[in-house]
Amino acid sequence: MIRSSWFFHPIFIFIFSLLALGVSLFLYIYWYIEASAGLKAVVKRFNLDSGQVLAPQTWMVILVLSLLVGIILTGIFTIFVYNQKIWQLYRMQHNFINNFTHELKTPVTSLKLYLETFLKHELSRQDQVKYTRTMIQDVDRLIENINRILNLAKIESKSYQEEFVAADLVQAVERFYKNNIHLFRDCEIIIRNPSGESFPYRLNLSLFEMLLMNLLVNAITYNDSGAPAVHITFLKRQDKLHIRFEDNGIGLEQSELKKIFKKFYQVGHADNMSARGSGLGLYLVQHIARIHKGKVLAESKGKGKGSVFTLFFPA
């Protein structure tokens, strides 16, 4: 079974196809040259007209044939790369479904357990409040995961209807934090604007707030320190505005800095079974940044050394 699966592996088939095509071209050219040499000997021996026996465009035919084979090889290589990307996306999507199902099942199971407890036992007011708060947290967790899926479909289909309005970026971030401070009670968030300037920009406020929420939630989710912290800094660099989100989280390996913005990608072990999050947060961040004619980049000094996510907008 192992040998059979190895023999039919796409990479083996791809390499074997290239070799077969290359050898076929080589044998054809070799045969053509040998046949031409034989014909030349016959022409010389019997004093025949070489123009009638030997085609003057011999090497032109070989050149055209070589170009056609090159095009075929390029097509095969393109199909192979596309197939590998599709397969990688399928595996990431499969891991996402497994993890997301777990993300949905865990709060539902918890809710059921607490509801059965309410049904079977007489609880004190203190216990009722305690359990109710936990149930509310589970509901919030469900709503957050469901909203991510709905937002993904909405953004990718470009069906968002909100208008872009002129707004100051610093004020937009400060207002978002003020309105959602209850969600970040256990996290220290500091907003800095060293220049003191205002930065007007055309924003889709609902999408921009979604971007901020995903960045901050990501900084808290991937954080093993006792006191999560995020420093948001506005910096003007030539013709661009940089908004830096610097955290004290678990950090990232260099090999992951670009992968984390891919759809369904989750930071974790190779099998992603210990991955955190849904694999959609940073994908949405990148997508929303592009909608606003900007981009986002990640940097980190390594595991355990925190991460920096920088938004780049035209100044």
N, C-alpha and C positions, 0 to 999 in steps of 0.2 A: 504493500500500500504506500509506503514512504517513497520507494523508487518510482512508482507510477505517478504519484502526485508531483514529484520533482520533475519528471519527464514532461508533464503537461503544464508546468509552471509558465506563466506568460513571458517572463524574462528569458527562459530557455528557448521557448518557441520564437521569440523575437530575434535572439542571437542566431539561432539555427536558420531562420528565414533570410537574414542578412548574409550569412555565409553561403547559403545555397544560391542566392541571387548573384553574389560576387563571383563565386566559382563558375556559374553559368556564363557570366560575361567574359571571364578570363578564358574559358574553354572555347567560346565562340570566336574571340579575337585570335586566339592561338590557331584554331582550325582555319580561319580566314587567311591568316598570314601564310600558313603552310600550303593551303590550296593555291594562293596567288603565286607562291614560289614555284610550285609544280607547273602551273600554267605558263609562267615565264620560261621555264626550261623547255616546255613543248614548243612555244613560239619561237624560241631561239634555234631549236633543233630543226624545225621544218620551215623556217623563214616565213612565218605568218605575220599578218598585220596585227601588231599588238593592240591597236585601237579597237579592233573588232572583238578581240578575245578578252582583254583586261579592261575593266571599268576604270576610267581615270579618277572617279570620285570615291575610291576605296576608303581612304582615310577620312573623308567627309562622312561616309556612312557610319564608320566606326565612332566618330566623334558624336554624331547625332544619337547613335545608339547608347553611347556612354551617358549623354545628357538625359536621355529618357530613363535610363536605369537610375541615375542620380535623383531624378524627380520621384521615381517610385520609392526609392529608399527614404527620401524625405517624407513622403506620405506615410510610409509604414512607421517611421519614427514618431511622426506627429500623432498618429492613431494610438501608438503604444503609450506615449506620454499622457495623452488625454484619458486613456483607459486607466492608467495608474492613478491619475488624479481623481477620477470618478470612484475608483475602488477605495482610495483614502477617504474621500468624502463620505462614502457609504459606511466605513468603519467608524468615523467620527460621529456620524448621525446615529449609528447603532449604540455607541457608547452614551451619546446624549440621551437617547430614549430610555436606556437602562437607568441612568442617573436621574433623569427628570422624573421617571416613574417613581423612583425612590423618594425624590423630593416631594412628590404629591402624596404618596402613600403614607409617609411618616406622620405629617400633621393630621391626616384623616384618621389614622389609627389612634393617635393621641386624643383627638376629639371624641372618638367613639368610647375610649376608655373612661374619660372624665364624665361623659354623659351617662354611661352605665353606673358610674360611682354615684352620681346625683340621684339616679333612679333607685338604686338598691339601699342607699344609706342615708340616714339623717345627719346632715353636716352642720357644723357650727357656722355662724356668719363669717368668721375669720377664714375658715377653710373654703367656704363658698367663694369669697372674694379672691383667695389665692388661686383656686382652680379656674375661676372665670377669667382671670388675667392671663393664665397660661393658654386657655382656649382662644382668647382674643389674639394672642401672639401666633398661635397656629393658623388662625383664619387669615391674619395679615400675611403670613408666609405663603399661604395658598394663593391669595390675591396677587401677591408680588410675582409668583411664578406664572400665573395665568396671564397677567398683564404683559409679561415679557414676550410670551408667545403672540399675543394679540398685537403688541407694538411691532414685533418683527414682521408680521404679515402686513401690517399697515404701512410701514416704512418701505419695505421691498416692493409693494404694489404702488407706491407713491400716491396713496389715497388720502394723505393728510390734507385737511382743508384749511387749517389755520393760516392767517396772513403773516407775512414777515413784517415786523415793525421795527422802527428805530429805537434802540435801547442802549443804555450804558452797561457794558459788560461787568464792571465792578459792582454796580448797584444790583444787576440781575443775580450775580452770585451771592451777594450779601442778603438780598431778599429771599432767595431760595433757602439759604441756611437758616434765616430767622423763622421762616414758615415751617421748616421741617426739623427744628432743633430737638424736638422730642424723640426723633428717630436716631439721633447721634449723641445721646446723653453720656454714653460710655466712651466717647471718642473726643479727643481734643482737636478742634478744627480752628486754625488761625488763618485769617485772610489778610494779606499784605499787599499794599500798593505803594512801593517806595517813591515813585515819581509824583504821586498825588494827582496825576492827570486823570481825566475822564476818557473812556474809550468807547465812543459811540459805534454801534454796529447794527446791521439789520439782522434780527433774530426771529426765528420761530420759537416763541417762548416755551411752548409745551415740549417741543423736541429738545431745546437747550436744557431745560430742567431735567428731562429724561437722561440726557448725557451726564449732567452733574450727579444725578442720583446713582447711576451705574458706576461712575468713577469712585464715588465715596463709599458705596456699598462694597465695591471690589477691594478698596483699601482696608476695610474693616474685616471682610471675609477672609482675606489672605493675610492674617495678622495673628501671630501667636504671642505677642507681647501682652503684658498685663494692662498696659495703658495705650491703646491705639491712638495715633496722632497723624493728622494730615495738615500740611502747611500749603496754602494756596497763595501763589505769588504772581503778580502781574508785572511783566517786564517788557519794555519796548526795545526791540533790536532792529535798527535800520528800518526796513519797510514792513516789518512783521511784528505782531504782538504775540508774546509767549505767555501762556497761562500754565504755570507749573503746579502739579499736584504731587507733592513729595510726602511719602509715608514712611513709617518705621516697621513695615510688614516683613514677610518672609523672604522678599527679594526674588529675583529671577536669574536663571542661567542665561548666558549669552545666546544659546541655541533657541531659547523660547521667546526672545524679545519680539520677533516678527510673527511667530506662530499664534501668539495669544489673541491676535485680532482676527483670526480665521473663525469662520462659522463653526460652532459646536466644539471648538478646541477647549479643553479643560486642563489646567495645570495639575499634574499628579504623576503617578508612576506610568510606566510604558503602557500598561493595560487600561489606564485611566479609571480603575476601580476605586482608587482612593482619591479621585479628583474632587475638587470642591466646585460649587456653583453650577450654573446651567450651561455654560459655554456660549452664552449669547450676549452677556453684558458688554464686553469690550468690542464685539462685532458691531453692536448697535452704536457704541461710542464712535467708532471709526466711520460708520455710515452717516451718522448725524453730522459729524465734523465735515464730511465731504459735501453734504447738502448745504452747509453754511460756507462752502468754498474754502474750507480749512483742512487740516489733517492733524493726526495725533501720533506721537511717537513715544516709545517706552525705553527707559534705560535703567540699569541696575548694576551695582558693583558685585553682585553675586548673592547666593543664598544667605539669608539672615541679615542682609545689609539694606533692606528696604528697596523701594522702587520710586521712580519719578516718571509720571505721565505728563507730557507737555502738549498742550493745544497750540497750534500755530494758526493765527488768523492774519489776513492782510491788514496792515495798520491803516 
